[in-house]
């Protein structure tokens, strides 16, 4: 990884700030999260009412929670939502009761293989209540009566998601999507949210070719809702990337789109390969994050997914061990750098036509060879010019040139710029 800059520290600080909030697929925790994100980049926030039909799904009731605990006979809270939002089963219905430990056990979730960790569990579409706790806490509970309280509401309300748009030179869009539904989990997916925020800020300084649309939405139902409400806009989506698990110490992993040969797939494969970073490229599977919604057959968008260690690929996944200490500023900055490099390739990838196609044009009298004088990569730059001239037939893109020649895309793009300025090629 490259040396860390201030962006890495700022992304990590954003993760730490968002971490305590209780998020779910709906509710005030999502709104509070988007309020904070909106301090970094302006957001258009959307509220979609309960009961709205979105493709084959229906927007569910909104869930909010104020307090939840288990208290022993002496009134001591042995499990308390105030200590961590993970302690309550997501979407727990209200309960206020006293019951013996034997009866309570059916509503308790632990990780026996990691006795000090608290698991993350939900019950979005089946009315249920429960608590998540460390196995060592459960083992220490004596038999007896326990007070159980979940002060929550499950009522008609809204599903909330937000968008941030970085205007481009053309209306064609690149979507960047990350989920904002998980409670206190740093890598999955607050690191993805932080990288998306800082990527949006970096793109805004570039005057990008494409328009970049950042989508901050609850997982699954949020992406489905966005697709249902943007049927016309989807036609303008040319590329896309889902960001998840963007901050752990593992190497980068790119999961290809359902197509497998979409331009975003080729770009990420190229950028990761020439960077020298350790990485994996994986085939598409219809399981994972919201790439599976964007890539569903009816939409079939060219959307891949970038992460570090993939979902469920590390023991800390969906547990209290996925905390701010688990993610690093260096890893988030490395993820940000790859996104930035990939989108720079997308923005510059064009097909050109050779305006002097009969024989090799004389580059020397146009000063093109002279312009390479003193460059350490002069030979490589010269070869890039020859490759661009050879493949500028209106059918091959600069990425095609880079892949076929084995040259870095930046070198090829710089050669194309020089040849274009010399009026030897045109887009």
N, C-alpha and C positions, 0 to 999 in steps of 0.2 A: 504494500500500500504506500501511496505517496505521503509525505509529511503532512500532518494535520494543520488546517488553517482555522480561523475563527468560526467558520461555518459549522464545522464539526461540533464545537462546543455549544454553539447556539442551537443546533438541532437537538443535542442531548438535553439542554436546558428546557426545550419545548416538551420533550418526552417526560421529563421529571414534573413539569407543571401539569400536564394532562393526566398523568398516571393515577392520581387519587380519585378521579371522577368515576362515577358509576354509570357506564354506558350500557345500552342494550339496543335492540333493533328499533325501538321507539323511545320517546321520553325526554325528560329534561336534561339527562346526562349527555345525550347527543347534542342538544341545543347549546349546553354550556361548552362542550368541546368545540362546536362550530363558532361560538362567540370568541373563543381564544384564537382559533385559526384565523378568524376574520380580523384580528389585530395585525396579522402578518401579511395577508393578502385579502383584497376585497372579495366578498362572497355574495352570490345571489342564493338566498335560502328559500327552499320550497317546502311547503307543508301540504301533505296529501292526506285527505280525510280517511278515517277508518271506514271500511266497507267498499272503498274504491276498487273496482276490478282492474287488475294490472296483469295483462296476458292471462295465464291460467291460474293466477293467484289473486288473493284479496288482501288489501291492506288490513292488518290486524288491529285489535284494540291497543291503545297506548298504555304502557306500563311505567309506573313511577313508584319509588320506594323512599320512605322517610327514616324508618328504623326497623331493626330486626336483631333478635338476640335469643340465646338460650341461657337461662339462669338456673343455678342449682337451688337447693332448698334454703340456703342461707341468703339467697338473692344475688350471689356473685355471678356475673355474666361470664360464662365459660366460652361462649362463642358470641362475637359481637360484630355486626355489619359495620359499625363505626370504625373498627380497626382495619378492615379491608372489604372492598366491594365484592371480592371473590367469595366471601363467607355465605352468601345467599344464592341459592339456585336461581338463575336468571328467569324472570317472569313468574316468580312465586306468587301465588294467590294469597290473600290475607289469611292469617291464622292467629288466634289468641286462645291458648289452651294450656292445661297442665297434664302431663302424662309421664308414665314410667319410662325409664331408659330403654327397656325392652321394646316398647311401642315406638319410641322416638327413632330407634336405629334404622327403621325402614325409610326414614327421610334424611339420613345422613350419608354424605359422600366423602370418601377418603382415598388416599393413594398408599396402600400398604407397602408398595415397593420403594416409596420415598416418604417415610413416615413423618418428616418435618415439613413437607410441602402441602399446600392447600390446592385442590383441583378446581378447575373452572368447568361448571356444568350449567346447562340451560334446559328449559322446557317451554319453548315458545308456543307450541300449538296444541299442547295437552295441559289442561288445568292441573297444577301440582304445586306443592311447596316443598322446600327442603333447605338444608344447610350443607356447606362444604367446610371441612376442617381437616387439620393435620391428624394423621393416624395416631400419633403419640398423644394428642389431646384427647382423642376418643378413648384410648387405652387407659388414660388416667381418670376417667369419669367413673365414680362409684355408682352402683345401682341406687335407685331412688326416684323421686319425683322431680321433674324439671318443668319450669315455666318456658313456654315457647311463644314467641311473638314475632309476627311479620306484619308491619304496618305498611301495606302497599295498596295501590289502586290499579285496577285493570278495567279501563273504561274507554268509551269512544273518544277518540282524539285525533292524532295525526302521526304519520311517518314523516320524518324530517331528513332532508338531504340538501347538499349545497354544491354549487359550481363556481369555479373561477376560470375566466377566459383570458388568455394572452392573445391579443389580436395578431394576425399574421398578414402577409402580403396577399394571400389568397384565402378564399372562404373554406377550402378543403380543410378538414380537421384531423388532428391527432388527439385521442382521448388518453388521459392518465387517470386511472381509477384506484382508489384505496378505500378500505372499509373502516368505519368509525363506530362499530357496534360493540367491540369487546371492552370489558371493564378494565381492571388494573392488570394489563398485559403489555409490556413495553415493546417487545419485538413484534408481537402479533396483536395490534398492528400500529402502535404509536410511532415506531420508527419509520414505517411506510408513510404515515401522515406527515411526519417531519421532513422526510426526503422530498415528498411531493410539494410541500410548501416552499422549500428552498429551491427546488427545481423551477417552480413557477416564477419565483423572483429572478432567477438567473436568466430564464428565457425572455423575460420582459426587457432585459437590457440588450438583447440581440437583434431586435427587429426580425423575428423569424419568418421564414417563408410560409410555413403552415400556421393555421390558427390552432392553438393548444387549449383544450378544454379539460380542466381538472374536476373530477367528480369525487366528492367526499360523501359516501353513502353507507348505510348499513349493509352488511354482507347479504348476498342472495336476494332478499326481498327488495333491498334498495336498488341494486343494479337492474333487477327486473322492472321495478317501478320506473327507473330512468328510461329504459328501453321502451316501455309501454307509452311513455309520455313524449317520446322523441322520435317517432317513426319516420318523420320527414327528415329530421336532422341526421339520422343514421346513414342516410344515403351519401352524406358528405364526409363520413368518417373513413379516412384512407388507411390509418394505422392506429394502433393503440397498445397500451402497456398497463398491466396491473402491477402495483407495487405492494409487496407484502414481506414480512420477516426481513426487513432491510437493514438491521443493525447488529446482528450477532457476529461472532468472530469467525464463522465459517466462510468458505470461499463462495463466490457468486454462482448462482444457478439460474439459467434461463430455460423456461418452459415454453416451447413453441406453440403457435396458434394451431387451431384445428387443421388449417390448410397445410401447415408445415413448410410452405414455400412462399409465405407472404413476405412482403418487403421488410417488415419489421423483424421477421425471423432471420433473414439474410443479413440485415444490418447488425443485429446483436451477435450473431455468430461471428461476423467479420471483426467487429469492435473488440469482442472478448479475445478472439484469436490473436490479433495483432498487438493487443495490449501486453501480452505475456502474463496476464493474471491467471492463477489457477482458477479453473471454472468447470462447470458441467453444463451441457446442453441436453435437455430432455424432450422426448416426444410428448405431444399433447395427450392428456387423459381427461375424461369428462368428470373429474373430481378435483377439488382444490379450492381455488378462490373464484372471483367473479369472471375470470377469463372464460369459464364454461358457459356463462350467460351470454357474453358478447359473441362467443364462437358458436352458439347453438345454431343448428342448421338453417333456421329461417333467417337469421342475421348473417352468420358466417363472416364476421368481421375479422380482419387481420390483427388480432389482439393476442399478444403473448404475456407472460408473467415473469417478472424479475424478482428474485429473492436472494438471500444468502443461503443458509441451510433451509431446505424446503419444509413446508408444513409437516408436522408430526415427525420430523427428522431429527429432533433433539429432545432429550429427556425433559427439559424445562417447558416444552410446548404445553400450553393450556394449564399452567400451574403458577403458583405464587413465586416460583423461582424465576419466572420471566419478568424480572423487575428491572428498574433502571440500571442496576449494576451489571445486568446480563448483556446490555447493548453498549456499544462503544462509539465515541465520536469518530474515531478513525474508520470504523466499518461503515457508518452512515455516510461519511464523506466519500468513501470509495464507491458506494452504491450511487451516490449523487453524481460522481465523476463519470461513471459508465453511462448513466442516463443522459448526461449532458453530451458526451461524445457520440452516443447513438443518435440523438436528435440532431446533432450537427450534421451527421451523415445524411439522415433523412432530408433535412432542409436543403442540402447541396446536391443531392442525387438527381441528375438530369440526363437526358439523351441529347446528344449533339450531332450535327451534320458537318462533315468535312467539306469546306468550301474550295479545297484544292485537292480533289481526290485522285487525280491522274498522276501517279508517281508521287514521290516524297517531296513536299515543298522545301524550299531552301530556307532553313531556319536561321543560318548565320547572317544573311543579309537583312533579316528582320530583327537582329539583335537578341534573338532568343538564346543562343548559345552564350553570348557575352553576359547575359543576365545571370548566368549560372556561375560565373567566375568567382572563385574563392569559397564557394559553398562546399561543405564537407560531403554533401549528398549529391554533388553535381551529376555524377554518373546515373544515379537513381532518378533524379529529376529529368535528365535527358531521355532515359528510357520511358518515363511516364509520358512525356510529350509524344514519343513515337507510338506508344500504345494507344493514347487517346486519339491521335490522328488515324490510326489503323482501324479502330472500332467505332469511330464517329460516323455511323451509317444511318442514324435515326432510329435504330433498333436496340442498340446497346447503351445501357446507362453507365455512369461513372462507377457504380458499384460493380457492374459486370467487368469493367476494365480492371478494377482493383483485384477482384477475385481471380480473373484469368491471368493477370500479370504477376500476382503475388506481391504487389506493391501496396503500401499503406494508402488508405483512401485519401488522407490529407495531401499526400504527395500527388496523387492523381488529380484531385480537385484543383490544387495549385497549378498544375500543368494545364488543365483545362482553362483556368482563368487567364493564364498567359497567352494561350493560343486564341482565346476569344478576343482578348485585347488586341492581338495582332491580326484580327479578322480572318483567321484561318478556319475557325469553326463557328457555328451558330447554334443556339438552342432551338 
